Amino acid sequence: MRQRPVFYGWWIVLSCSIVSVWAGNIFFGITAFVNPIVKEFGWTYLAVSLAASLRSAEMGLLGPVMGFLADRLGPRKVVFANGLVTGTGFLLLGHTSSLVMFYAGFIVLSLGFSGLGQVITTTAVANWFKRRVGWATGLAIAGYGAGGILLPLVVWLIAHYGWRASLVILGFSTWLVVLPASLFLRHRPEQYGYLPDGSSSVALETQPSGVKIAPPAEVEFTAACALKTRTFWLVAFTFAIQYMVLNAVTLHVMPYFASLGLPEGLAAIVAMFIPLASIAGRLSFGWLGDVLDRRYALALGFLFQTAGLAFFCYGHVLWQFIAFLALFGPGFGGTMALRPAILREYFGRISFGSIFGLVMVVTTVGAIFGPAFAGWVFDVEGSYKVAWLIFTLATMAAVPLVLAIRKDKSLF
């Protein structure tokens, strides 16, 4: 009996996983460069944090552009081109000699990174899956968490070769990893004789009368129509809160530990395990969203994050930071997997990339504010506690926003 070939959608998932691993390393690895750069140039933490805010601003503004390009050209061309730009950004940062040049390098890096983020990888997956989109998306974006395992390597590179040489090494490594992986990406399954989930033709449903009929067509929104829905804005505002918190925590985790007088090695381990712990959430919550109401799964993810941030805010001993990792990591990872699944469910896939990109524009407001606010609080107070407490309360406020999501039947 001839064995059925593996559905190519799973190769899309694998390729996206490789890209996301490296993108995760870029996102979470930046924290290791903060203290060495501040030490060499004497800049404030606010000044360095603004670079991360510039990254978030650029990624947010470019989100709709990258989503539109992914919808029209396919993810392969977008990822390949942005892999080239990302590597170039690292090389420029490695030659920083002034704050202006530092910001310029970050702008180039962010330009490339915007095409390696979840807008592109989840668009690629959403085009190939429907019934199992939560699980497939969780697998694809688990790499963003797995990228954290490379953080100790980044710390080691900085310790042995300096932060400048480490950035140059990351630049060349980006080209070696991302460019080959991008070549396996494909656009829509219909171009290759498939339908989402691997069907070669439209499946028929058998009715009690014995008559077989085709399942109802998918709901499909244009980006313009999506902007008119309450669901779009609820999802966008919810994730603006999450990115505000996530960007602040991941950028400032090592400086925060230093302010508490804790060893740098412990800080590096915690920073590494934030994304690693998110893998469990990306996989389990992605699966949970396929079998339950995705709103409830998403609300649960935000509750996990709220509890984790409370431990982070008041943590001083090891078990408290372990509790932070056990709650915050899976919580934010799970919500990351559920966001594209919810957008796919409510808005369809034809304009998925464009809609996802527009959501990113709104979330950018939070992503810009979070790191800069945390850095400003530390510069003024000499402590991060006020910032972490405010972020904890904000994350809790996201839960009712999620539960308020409804389908607008007037547009169906």
Secondary structure as UniProt FT lines:
FT   HELIX           8..29
FT   HELIX           31..41
FT   HELIX           45..73
FT   HELIX           75..93
FT   TURN            94..95
FT   HELIX           99..113
FT   TURN            114..116
FT   HELIX           118..128
FT   TURN            131..132
FT   HELIX           133..146
FT   HELIX           147..150
FT   HELIX           151..182
FT   TURN            183..184
FT   HELIX           189..192
FT   HELIX           196..198
FT   STRAND          205..206
FT   TURN            208..209
FT   STRAND          212..213
FT   HELIX           223..226
FT   TURN            227..228
FT   HELIX           230..259
FT   TURN            260..261
FT   HELIX           264..291
FT   HELIX           294..314
FT   HELIX           318..347
FT   TURN            350..351
FT   HELIX           352..381
FT   HELIX           385..403
FT   HELIX           409..411
//
